[in-house]
Amino acid sequence: MPSASVKSPDDRAPAHWTDREVDEGVFKDARLGKRFRELLIQLGGGMGESIPFACQDWANTKAAYRFFSNDRVQEGDILSGHFGATRERFEATEGTVLLLQDTTEFSYERARPELVGMTKSVNTGKDKKGRPRSHTLCGILMHSSLAVTTDGLPLGLAAVKFWTRKKFKGTAALKKKINPTRVPIEQKESVRWLDNLRQSIDLLGDPSRCIHVGDRESDIFELYCLTQELGTHFIVRMQTDRLAGDGAHTISSEMEEIAIKGLHRVQVRDQNGEMTAVTLELKCKRIHVQPPIGKQKRYPALDLTVIHATERDAPKGRKPIDWKLMTDLPARTRAEVIEKIDWYALRWKIEVFHKILKSGCKAEDSKLRTADRLANLMAVYCILSWRVFWLTMLNRAAPDAAPTTALTASEINLLDQLVVDAGSRRCRPGTLSYYLTKLARLGGYLARSNDPPPGNTVIWRGLSRLTDIEIGTEIGAAGNVGN
């Protein structure tokens, strides 16, 4: 499958970036749509700050609280415009697009945790008598699907699911009562992987271009069958050593018998954060994979590609790299094997997206009291976090694009007035990279010649400063008109 590429951007800048990400018409009341747009602008300008700080006065703060607690507001309404914009960006690219799926949780301390719901039980040490202590955390869980090009550019969210648990039961406790492999997928929380895949494909509408990418938690046979049904593809890190061939042996035993297909050198970070080169031994084979024993009457066996990438001569004191991947895509040559490994390696980008949610937006600092209100707030934060991530990666994927691809005319004008140049960074004046470097300099980026491209932190700091200055400029202009 060809790699995705960004087509020539539309040079027409919207009046504000929210114009592309907001669908006011989806709300049951037009006033709610207008309020949402205002909230997105306010929270975007005060990213990482509390709702009162972002809203600045009691009237706007009270309106924000009312919006998040309104029974007529759902997270799907909030994200509707962003989903539509994701589809437009998907259609404006060519080639393969990866659908990265992952789950994260937001934990809180509440006087009444039952209003939020439970996430997990954690060990908090031992009491005075040496007995283990544990307590249950309250919070909400979010499972998201992020559409990303093979160059690492996040096009936007294609599906999001929020949920809570009334009570928490550990997996180990459940296994004592039932065999999880015999429980229908529809009765498990893991059905979220299938639901998000369906929603993403329905939204984007071109399944042959899409590849689901997931970690070991998504090693679900039902998901593999669903990709075939939908006409799409997957790359997943294996967790289960499934039965292979006629069912008399496993995948691992079949892979042990094949020769190494080639070597691949990659750069990884060691425990000290330093980049080091490692050599991976590559194995690959097309294998007839059987469904779980308890589900063989419901699902057919599948012919899938299994890839093993194992580190050669790993140093002592560090766990060796050992990736075992499964995909429906062919990998007949060493180049095709490396391509699939590189695509799976991009899975970490959804973890970066979740990090921006928690570190940039400070999603776990919210004081909202119920799960519904928190889910609505997290939906807003999802849009803000995506934009920061998108700007950061767009600077690397399309540095020579027009600045109006990501910034409004007023933002470009302000950056010209506030920052004389892009420092020592080598970027052509008038390009997107030139202006995003200026934006990053507002956030503390030094822009020295040997500095790497600006990261998410300096981008969101720069956006917050630029928004504050833009508001001040508008207030000053309004005052001059009044005089």
C-alpha positions in Angstrom: 0.0 0.0 0.0 1.4 3.5 -0.9 2.3 5.8 1.9 0.0 8.7 2.7 0.9 12.2 1.4 -0.7 15.6 2.1 -2.1 17.2 -1.0 -1.7 20.9 -1.7 -3.3 22.8 1.1 -6.2 25.2 0.9 -4.7 28.6 1.2 -7.9 30.1 2.5 -7.6 30.6 6.2 -10.8 30.4 8.3 -11.7 33.3 10.5 -10.8 31.1 13.5 -9.4 27.6 13.7 -12.6 26.5 15.5 -14.6 27.1 12.3 -13.3 23.7 11.0 -13.7 21.8 14.3 -17.2 22.9 15.5 -20.6 21.9 14.2 -23.0 24.2 16.0 -26.0 22.8 14.1 -25.7 19.4 15.8 -26.8 20.7 19.2 -30.5 20.6 20.1 -30.4 24.3 21.0 -28.6 26.8 18.8 -27.5 28.6 22.0 -25.6 25.5 23.1 -23.7 25.4 19.8 -22.7 29.1 20.2 -21.7 28.5 23.8 -19.5 25.5 22.8 -17.6 27.5 20.3 -16.9 30.2 22.9 -15.8 27.6 25.4 -13.5 26.0 22.9 -11.8 29.3 22.3 -11.6 30.2 26.0 -10.2 26.8 27.1 -7.8 26.8 24.2 -6.5 30.2 25.2 -6.0 29.0 28.8 -4.8 25.5 28.1 -3.9 23.7 31.3 -5.7 26.2 33.5 -8.9 25.8 35.5 -12.3 26.6 34.0 -12.6 29.8 36.1 -9.2 31.0 35.0 -9.9 30.3 31.3 -13.3 32.0 31.5 -12.0 35.0 33.5 -15.3 36.1 35.1 -18.2 34.6 37.0 -20.8 34.9 34.2 -18.7 33.0 31.7 -17.6 30.5 34.3 -21.2 29.8 35.3 -22.2 29.4 31.7 -19.4 26.9 31.2 -20.5 24.8 34.2 -24.1 24.9 32.9 -23.0 23.7 29.5 -21.1 20.7 30.9 -24.0 19.7 33.2 -26.7 20.2 30.5 -28.6 17.0 29.9 -28.9 18.0 26.2 -25.2 18.1 25.7 -23.4 14.8 24.8 -19.8 14.2 24.1 -20.8 13.1 20.6 -22.3 16.5 19.9 -19.1 18.2 21.0 -16.9 16.0 18.8 -19.2 15.9 15.8 -17.6 18.9 14.0 -14.1 17.5 14.7 -15.1 14.1 13.3 -16.3 15.8 10.1 -13.0 17.8 9.9 -11.0 14.5 10.4 -12.9 13.1 7.4 -12.1 16.1 5.3 -8.4 15.9 6.2 -8.5 12.1 5.4 -9.9 12.9 2.0 -7.3 15.5 1.4 -4.5 12.9 1.8 -3.4 10.1 -0.4 -2.3 6.6 0.5 -2.3 4.6 3.7 -3.7 6.0 6.9 -3.2 4.3 10.3 -6.0 4.0 12.8 -4.2 4.0 16.2 -6.4 2.7 19.0 -5.7 2.8 22.8 -7.3 3.2 26.1 -6.5 5.7 28.8 -8.0 6.5 32.2 -8.5 9.8 34.1 -8.4 9.3 37.9 -9.8 11.7 40.4 -10.3 12.1 44.2 -13.9 12.8 45.1 -15.9 13.0 48.3 -18.6 11.0 46.5 -16.8 8.7 44.1 -20.0 6.9 43.1 -21.0 10.0 41.1 -18.0 9.4 38.8 -17.5 5.6 38.8 -14.6 3.3 39.4 -11.5 2.6 37.3 -9.2 0.2 39.1 -8.1 -1.1 42.5 -4.5 -0.1 43.5 -2.2 -1.4 46.2 -1.3 1.3 48.7 1.2 -0.6 50.8 0.7 -2.4 54.2 -1.1 -1.4 57.4 0.5 -1.4 60.9 -0.1 -5.2 61.2 1.6 -5.9 57.8 -1.6 -6.6 56.0 -1.8 -5.4 52.4 -4.0 -2.3 51.8 -5.8 -1.3 48.7 -8.3 1.3 47.6 -10.4 1.8 44.5 -9.8 4.8 42.3 -12.7 6.8 40.8 -12.6 8.1 37.3 -13.6 7.7 33.7 -12.0 5.6 30.9 -11.6 6.8 27.3 -10.9 4.6 24.3 -9.9 6.6 21.2 -9.0 6.0 17.6 -6.5 8.5 16.1 -6.1 8.7 12.3 -2.4 9.2 11.5 -0.6 9.3 8.1 2.5 7.1 7.7 4.6 10.2 8.1 3.2 10.6 11.6 0.7 13.5 10.9 -2.4 13.2 13.1 -5.4 13.9 11.0 -7.8 13.8 13.9 -9.9 11.5 16.0 -12.1 9.0 14.1 -13.9 7.5 17.2 -14.0 8.0 20.9 -15.8 6.1 23.7 -16.1 7.1 27.3 -17.4 4.9 30.1 -17.2 4.2 33.8 -17.7 1.2 36.1 -20.1 1.0 38.9 -17.7 -1.4 40.7 -14.3 -2.8 39.9 -13.6 -6.5 39.6 -10.0 -7.5 38.8 -9.3 -9.8 35.9 -7.8 -12.4 38.1 -11.0 -12.6 40.2 -13.1 -12.9 37.1 -11.0 -15.8 35.7 -11.8 -17.8 38.9 -15.4 -17.9 37.9 -15.5 -17.9 34.1 -13.3 -18.7 31.1 -13.0 -15.3 29.3 -12.3 -16.9 25.9 -15.8 -18.5 26.0 -17.6 -15.2 26.8 -19.1 -13.5 23.6 -17.1 -10.3 22.7 -20.4 -8.3 22.9 -20.5 -8.9 26.7 -17.0 -7.7 27.3 -15.4 -4.3 27.7 -13.0 -5.3 24.9 -15.9 -4.9 22.4 -14.8 -1.2 22.4 -12.0 -2.2 19.9 -14.6 -3.5 17.5 -17.0 -0.6 18.0 -14.3 2.0 17.4 -13.1 0.2 14.3 -16.7 0.2 12.9 -17.2 3.9 13.7 -13.9 4.9 12.2 -14.5 3.1 8.9 -18.1 4.4 8.7 -16.7 7.9 9.2 -13.8 7.8 6.8 -15.6 5.7 4.1 -12.5 4.2 2.5 -11.6 1.0 4.4 -9.0 -0.3 1.9 -6.8 2.7 2.8 -7.1 2.2 6.6 -4.9 0.0 8.8 -5.9 -0.6 12.5 -2.8 -0.5 14.7 -3.1 -1.8 18.3 -1.0 -3.1 21.2 -1.3 -6.5 22.8 -4.7 -5.7 24.4 -6.2 -5.6 20.8 -5.0 -9.1 20.0 -8.7 -10.2 19.6 -9.6 -12.8 17.0 -13.1 -11.2 16.5 -11.3 -8.0 15.5 -9.3 -9.8 12.8 -12.6 -11.3 11.4 -14.2 -7.8 11.5 -11.4 -6.3 9.4 -12.1 -8.8 6.7 -15.8 -8.1 6.9 -15.3 -4.4 6.6 -12.6 -4.7 3.9 -9.9 -3.0 6.0 -6.6 -4.1 7.5 -4.7 -4.5 10.8 -1.3 -4.7 12.5 -1.4 -5.9 16.1 1.2 -6.9 18.6 0.5 -10.5 19.7 -0.4 -11.5 23.2 -1.7 -15.0 22.7 0.2 -17.9 21.2 -2.7 -19.1 19.1 -3.2 -22.5 17.5 -1.9 -22.7 14.0 -2.1 -25.0 10.9 -4.5 -27.9 11.6 -4.6 -27.0 15.4 -2.0 -29.5 16.5 0.7 -26.8 17.1 1.0 -23.1 17.9 2.3 -20.0 16.1 5.5 -19.8 18.2 6.5 -23.4 17.4 6.0 -22.8 13.7 8.0 -19.6 13.8 10.9 -21.4 15.6 11.4 -23.6 12.6 11.9 -20.8 10.0 15.2 -19.1 9.2 16.0 -15.4 9.8 14.8 -13.3 6.9 17.2 -10.4 7.4 18.5 -7.8 9.8 17.3 -4.3 10.6 19.2 -1.6 12.4 17.1 0.9 14.4 17.8 3.8 16.8 16.2 3.5 20.3 16.6 5.4 23.6 18.4 3.7 26.4 17.7 4.2 30.2 19.6 7.5 30.2 17.6 8.9 27.3 20.5 8.5 24.9 20.0 7.2 21.3 21.7 3.9 20.6 21.7 1.6 17.6 20.3 -1.9 17.9 20.1 -4.8 15.5 16.9 -6.7 15.0 16.7 -10.2 13.6 13.6 -10.5 11.4 11.4 -13.5 10.8 8.2 -13.6 8.8 5.7 -16.3 7.6 2.2 -16.6 6.4 0.4 -18.9 8.8 -3.0 -20.5 9.0 -4.3 -19.3 12.4 -7.1 -21.0 14.2 -9.8 -19.2 16.3 -10.0 -19.9 20.1 -11.3 -23.4 20.9 -14.5 -22.1 22.4 -15.3 -20.0 19.3 -14.3 -22.3 16.5 -18.0 -22.8 15.5 -18.6 -19.1 15.2 -15.4 -17.8 13.5 -13.3 -19.3 10.6 -9.6 -19.9 10.6 -7.6 -17.1 8.9 -4.4 -16.9 6.8 -2.3 -14.2 8.5 1.2 -12.8 8.4 3.3 -13.2 11.6 6.4 -11.1 12.0 9.0 -11.5 14.8 11.6 -8.7 15.4 14.1 -9.8 18.1 17.1 -7.8 19.3 20.5 -9.4 18.6 23.1 -9.2 21.4 21.0 -7.1 23.8 23.2 -5.5 26.6 22.9 -6.8 30.1 20.6 -4.9 32.4 18.0 -4.1 29.7 15.1 -6.1 28.5 15.7 -7.0 24.8 13.4 -5.7 22.1 11.0 -8.6 21.2 8.1 -7.6 18.9 5.7 -10.3 17.7 3.3 -8.8 15.2 0.4 -10.2 13.3 -1.2 -8.6 10.2 -3.5 -9.5 7.4 -1.2 -7.7 5.0 1.5 -9.5 2.9 5.1 -9.2 3.8 7.0 -11.1 1.1 10.2 -9.1 1.2 12.5 -7.7 3.8 11.4 -4.2 2.8 7.8 -5.1 3.3 8.6 -6.6 6.7 10.4 -3.4 7.8 7.5 -1.3 6.5 5.0 -3.1 8.8 7.4 -2.8 11.7 7.7 1.0 11.1 3.9 1.3 10.9 3.5 -0.4 14.2 6.2 1.8 15.7 3.9 4.8 15.1 1.5 3.4 17.6 3.2 5.4 20.4 1.8 8.6 18.8 -1.6 7.9 20.4 0.2 7.7 23.8 1.7 11.2 23.0 -1.8 12.4 22.3 -3.0 11.1 25.7 0.0 12.7 27.4 -0.9 16.1 25.9 -4.4 15.5 27.4 -3.1 14.9 30.8 0.0 17.2 30.9 -1.1 20.0 28.6 -4.8 20.2 29.4 -4.3 18.8 32.9 -7.4 16.7 32.4 -7.0 15.0 35.8 -7.1 18.4 37.7 -10.7 19.0 36.9 -13.1 19.5 39.8 -16.3 18.5 37.9 -18.3 16.1 40.1 -20.0 13.6 37.8 -18.9 11.3 35.0 -21.2 12.9 32.4 -19.8 16.4 33.0 -16.2 15.0 33.0 -16.8 13.2 29.7 -18.1 16.4 28.1 -15.0 18.3 29.3 -12.7 15.5 28.1 -14.3 15.8 24.6 -13.4 19.5 24.5 -9.9 18.7 25.7 -9.6 16.0 22.9 -10.0 18.7 20.3 -7.5 21.1 21.9 -4.9 18.3 22.4 -5.3 17.1 18.8 -4.6 20.7 17.5 -1.4 21.0 19.5 -0.2 17.6 18.3 -1.3 18.4 14.7 0.6 21.7 14.7 3.7 20.0 16.1 3.7 17.2 13.5 2.6 19.4 10.6 5.7 21.4 11.1 7.7 18.2 10.3 5.5 16.6 7.7 4.7 19.7 5.5 7.2 22.5 6.5 6.9 24.3 3.2 3.1 24.4 3.2 1.3 27.8 3.3 1.0 29.2 6.8 -2.8 29.5 6.3 -3.0 25.7 6.4 -2.9 25.9 10.2 -3.0 29.6 11.2 -5.5 32.4 10.7 -4.6 35.7 9.0 -4.8 37.5 12.3 -2.5 35.0 14.0 0.0 35.3 11.1 -0.1 39.1 11.3 0.5 39.0 15.1 3.4 36.6 14.8 5.0 39.0 12.3 4.8 41.8 14.8 5.8 39.8 17.9 8.7 37.7 16.6 11.1 39.2 14.1 12.4 36.0 12.7 12.6 32.2 13.3 16.0 32.4 15.0 18.8 30.2 13.7 16.4 27.4 12.5 16.7 26.7 8.8 13.2 27.3 7.5 12.2 29.3 4.5 10.5 32.7 5.3 6.8 32.7 4.5 6.3 29.0 5.0 4.3 27.1 7.6 7.5 26.0 9.4 8.7 29.6 9.6 5.5 30.7 11.4 5.2 27.7 13.6 8.8 28.2 14.8 7.8 31.8 15.6 4.9 30.4 17.6 7.2 28.0 19.4 9.5 30.9 20.3 6.6 32.5 22.1 6.5 29.3 24.2 10.2 29.4 25.1 11.7 27.6 22.1 15.3 28.8 21.5 15.4 28.0 17.8 19.1 27.4 17.7 20.5 25.9 14.5 21.1 22.5 16.1 17.9 22.3 18.0 15.4 19.7 17.0 12.0 20.9 15.7 9.7 22.4 18.4 7.8 19.9 20.5 4.3 19.8 21.9 5.1 21.7 25.1 6.5 24.9 23.5 3.7 24.8 20.9 0.9 24.8 23.5 2.7 27.5 25.5 3.0 29.6 22.4 -0.6 29.1 21.5 -1.7 30.3 25.0 0.5 33.4 24.8 -0.7 34.2 21.3 -4.3 33.9 22.3 -3.8 36.2 25.3 -2.1 38.8 23.0 -4.8 38.4 20.4 -7.5 39.1 22.9 -5.7 42.1 24.2 -5.3 43.4 20.7 -9.0 43.0 20.0 -9.9 44.8 23.2 -7.5 47.7 22.4 -8.9 48.0 18.9 -12.5 48.1 20.3 -11.4 50.8 22.8 -9.9 52.9 20.0 -13.1 52.6 18.0 -15.2 53.7 21.0 -13.0 56.8 21.4 
